[in-house]
Amino acid sequence: MLYIIGLGLNEQSISLEGLEAVKKCNKIYLENYTVEFPYETSELEKVLGKKVVELDRGEVESLRLIGEAKVEDVCLLVYGSPLFATTHISLIEDCRKDEVEVKMIYSSSVFDAIAETGLQLYKFGKIASMPKWNGDENFKPTSFLDFVEENQKIDAHSLILIDIGLDFENALNQLIEANRDNDKKIKFDKILVCSKLGTGERKIFYGSVDELKGKKVLNPFCFIIPGKLHFLENEIINLII
């Protein structure tokens, strides 16, 4: 059997069900390419009491896990909730095609934790991902702003997930430049920055782009561009931040 287990947001967030599944498995793998972890793998190993092997995208998307799960219990650990990334949906599909039993064990994700900002989750629209620009003037994708534009048309909030390897200063500059060069010119007076949610180092900042410059923001982090605020959202967002 293949277990796909969500780790939650810190090294101790794995559920009891997840821990029991890990105990059954002969091989423990960790998907390490969709997010920058807020803790070291060694810290997770102490909690699990087992050796953890990190896998990159190619290894997860290969037939390796499925082949091993045909003959023994194997688990793939995923930061946050196990099905937040579409790559893991494909893995489930491949398991079912090969008649390999697969079980998902869920945990909290960033989408749970952003409720701490005071914004109402049902008022969020499509989720966008900001890719890391590679320094090539011809590769500066701004399509993530298309989702923000769609959300703003219905007064919805926009969650922007940040690509692995992209630090806060560069991400903020990319947001500014992308909006400046984009024909749509997305409007936002203030944005939220959420850093290391679910950990003891969690920080939430709220302000204009200029006010956010110079803030110490650690990975992983995300941006939120608020839509139309309900009066309670407005009250809470200014109270807790």
C-alpha positions in Angstrom: 0.0 0.0 0.0 1.0 3.6 -0.6 0.1 6.1 2.1 0.1 9.8 1.1 0.3 11.7 4.4 -0.1 15.4 5.1 2.4 16.7 7.6 0.6 19.9 8.5 2.5 23.1 9.0 5.2 22.2 11.5 7.2 19.2 12.4 4.7 18.1 15.1 1.5 18.6 13.1 1.2 15.1 11.7 -2.0 13.4 12.9 -2.1 10.3 15.1 -3.5 8.5 12.1 -0.5 9.6 10.1 1.9 8.5 12.8 0.3 5.1 12.9 0.6 4.7 9.2 4.3 5.7 9.3 5.0 2.9 11.9 3.6 0.4 9.4 5.8 1.5 6.6 9.2 0.1 5.7 10.1 3.1 3.6 9.4 6.7 4.4 9.7 9.3 1.7 9.4 13.1 1.8 8.3 15.2 -1.2 10.6 18.2 -1.1 9.9 20.3 -4.2 6.6 22.1 -3.7 7.5 24.3 -0.7 10.4 25.4 1.3 10.0 23.6 4.7 10.1 25.7 7.8 12.1 23.0 9.6 14.9 20.5 8.9 14.3 16.9 7.8 16.3 15.8 10.9 13.7 17.5 13.2 10.9 15.5 11.4 12.9 12.3 11.8 13.0 12.8 15.6 9.2 13.1 15.7 8.7 10.1 13.5 11.4 7.9 15.0 12.4 6.8 11.5 14.8 7.7 8.7 13.2 9.9 6.0 14.4 9.9 2.4 13.8 13.1 0.3 12.5 12.7 -3.2 12.5 15.3 -6.0 9.7 15.8 -8.5 11.1 13.3 -11.0 11.3 10.6 -8.5 7.8 11.2 -7.2 6.3 11.3 -10.7 8.2 8.1 -11.8 6.9 4.6 -11.2 9.3 4.0 -8.3 6.8 4.5 -5.5 4.1 2.5 -7.2 6.6 -0.4 -7.8 7.6 -0.5 -4.2 4.0 -0.1 -2.9 3.1 -3.3 -4.8 5.2 -5.4 -2.4 5.3 -3.4 0.8 3.9 -0.5 2.8 5.4 2.8 1.7 4.5 6.4 2.6 5.0 9.7 0.9 5.0 12.7 3.3 3.8 16.0 2.0 4.0 19.4 3.6 0.5 20.7 4.5 -2.4 18.8 3.1 -1.4 15.9 0.7 -3.6 16.8 -2.2 -3.0 20.6 -2.3 -0.5 20.0 -5.2 -1.9 18.5 -8.4 1.1 16.3 -8.8 -0.1 14.0 -6.1 -3.5 13.6 -7.7 -1.6 12.2 -10.7 0.2 9.8 -8.4 -3.2 8.5 -7.1 -4.5 8.0 -10.6 -1.4 6.0 -11.5 -1.8 3.8 -8.4 -5.4 3.0 -9.3 -4.4 2.2 -12.9 -1.8 -0.2 -11.6 -4.2 -1.6 -9.0 -2.0 -0.4 -6.1 -4.0 0.4 -2.9 -3.5 4.0 -1.9 -4.7 5.9 1.2 -4.7 9.6 1.9 -4.3 11.0 5.4 -5.1 14.6 5.6 -3.7 17.5 7.7 -3.9 21.3 7.9 -2.7 23.4 5.0 -1.9 27.1 4.4 -5.5 27.5 3.3 -6.6 26.6 6.8 -4.1 28.8 8.4 -4.8 32.0 6.5 -8.1 32.3 8.3 -6.0 33.6 11.1 -5.8 36.9 9.2 -9.5 37.4 9.9 -10.5 37.0 6.2 -13.4 34.6 5.6 -12.3 31.5 3.7 -15.4 31.3 1.6 -14.7 34.7 0.2 -11.4 33.5 -1.5 -11.4 33.1 -5.2 -9.0 31.2 -7.4 -5.5 30.5 -6.0 -2.6 31.8 -7.9 1.1 30.8 -7.9 3.9 33.2 -8.5 6.8 31.6 -10.4 10.4 32.5 -9.8 11.8 34.6 -12.6 15.1 33.3 -13.8 16.8 36.6 -14.7 16.0 36.2 -18.4 14.2 39.3 -19.6 12.1 37.0 -21.9 10.9 34.9 -18.9 8.8 37.1 -16.6 5.4 35.4 -16.5 2.6 37.6 -15.0 -0.3 35.2 -15.7 -0.8 34.8 -11.9 -2.3 38.3 -12.0 -5.1 37.0 -14.3 -6.5 35.0 -11.4 -6.3 38.1 -9.2 -8.2 40.1 -11.8 -10.9 37.4 -12.0 -11.2 37.4 -8.2 -11.5 41.2 -8.0 -14.4 41.2 -10.4 -16.4 39.3 -7.8 -14.9 41.0 -4.8 -13.1 37.9 -3.8 -9.8 37.6 -1.9 -6.7 36.3 -3.8 -4.2 33.9 -2.3 -0.8 34.0 -4.1 1.5 31.1 -3.3 5.2 31.8 -3.8 7.5 29.5 -5.8 10.2 27.6 -4.0 13.6 29.5 -3.9 12.0 32.9 -4.1 12.7 35.1 -1.2 10.4 37.9 0.1 12.3 40.9 -1.3 12.4 39.4 -4.8 8.8 38.2 -4.6 7.6 41.7 -3.6 9.6 43.2 -6.5 8.2 40.7 -8.9 4.7 41.6 -7.8 5.3 45.3 -8.3 7.0 44.8 -11.7 4.4 42.3 -12.9 1.6 44.7 -12.1 3.4 47.6 -13.6 4.0 45.7 -16.9 0.6 44.0 -16.9 -2.1 45.6 -19.1 -4.8 45.0 -16.5 -3.1 47.0 -13.7 -4.5 45.2 -10.7 -5.6 47.5 -7.9 -4.5 46.9 -4.3 -4.0 49.5 -1.6 -2.8 47.1 1.0 -1.8 43.4 0.9 -1.2 40.7 3.5 2.0 38.8 3.9 1.8 35.5 5.9 5.1 33.9 6.9 5.7 30.5 8.5 2.0 30.0 9.5 1.4 27.2 12.0 4.8 27.6 13.6 6.2 29.4 16.6 7.8 32.0 14.2 4.5 32.9 12.4 4.2 36.5 11.3 1.4 38.3 9.5 2.0 41.8 8.0 -0.6 44.1 6.5 0.2 47.3 4.6 1.0 49.0 1.4 3.8 47.7 -0.8 6.1 50.5 0.4 5.2 49.8 4.1 6.1 46.1 3.6 9.5 46.7 2.1 12.3 45.8 4.5 10.1 43.5 6.7 11.8 40.4 7.8 9.8 37.6 6.2 11.0 34.0 6.2 10.0 31.1 3.9 7.5 29.7 3.4 5.3 32.8 2.9 2.4 33.9 0.8 0.7 37.1 -0.4 -3.0 37.8 0.0 -4.6 40.6 -2.0 -7.9 41.3 -0.2 -11.1 41.8 -2.1 -14.0 43.8 -0.7 -13.8 43.5 3.1 -16.8 42.8 5.2 -16.9 45.2 8.2 -16.0 42.3 10.5 -13.0 41.3 8.4 -11.9 44.9 8.4 -12.2 45.1 12.1 -10.3 41.9 12.8 -7.6 42.5 10.2 -6.7 45.7 11.9 -7.0 44.3 15.4 -4.8 41.2 15.2 -2.1 42.4 12.9 
